[in-house]
Amino acid sequence: MINVTRLNHKIFTVNSDLIEMMEETPDTVITLTGGNKFVVLESVEVLIERVIEFRRRCHPIIKLEERLNI
């Protein structure tokens, strides 16, 4: 789950496993697998980093491999 910000600056949480597509048009639009779309303030690059960080927290073995430079 990642936090994102609507254009009205309200924060909500999205299940990152359900993200099908993200695009900047120029606003960032997140499309979920069910077809729901959300326009958010964050860039696609920032959202990708949040998804990566969330998955690292869920799978701590990734952190161990990074420390060992595997």
N, C-alpha and C positions, 0 to 999 in steps of 0.2 A: 504494500500500500504506500502511495506517495501523496504528499500534500501538494495541491495546486491552487492557484488564485484566479478567481473569476475576474472579469473586467471591472466589476463593482468592488473589488478588493476583498471579497468574502473568500475565505479559505475553505476548501473541502478536500476530501480524500478519495483517490481513485485506486481501484485494484489494478496494479500495473500488469498483472497477468492477462487482463481483458483488453489491453490496448492493442488495437489492430493497426492503427496508423496515426502518425502525427505529422502535421504540415504547417508551414508558416505561409499565410496568404494575405497580407503580412501578419495578421494576428495568428496566434498559434491555435490550431484546431486539433483536438484529440478525438479520434473516432474509436469507439469500443466495438468489440466483436458483435454485440447485440444491435449495433447501428446507432446508439446514442452518440451525440456529438457535444463537445464542450469547448468553448472558446476561453482561453486562459492567457494570463499575462506573461508567463514564463516562456522562454525560447525553447525550441526543440532540443538544443544542446544541453540546457539546464535540466530538462526533463529526463533526458537520457542519463545524465549523471545521477539524478535522484533514483532512477530505476536500478542503476548499477550498484549504488550504495545500499539500497534496500535489499537487493539480492545477496550482497556480501554479508549483510547482517543475518540473513536467513541461512546462509551456507558458510559457516566460519572456516571450513577447510580452504576456501579461496584465500582468506587472510593468511593462513599458515603457509600456503604455497608462495605467496608474495614475499613473506619474510625469508623464506628459504631460497628465493629467486629461482624457483622451478619453472 
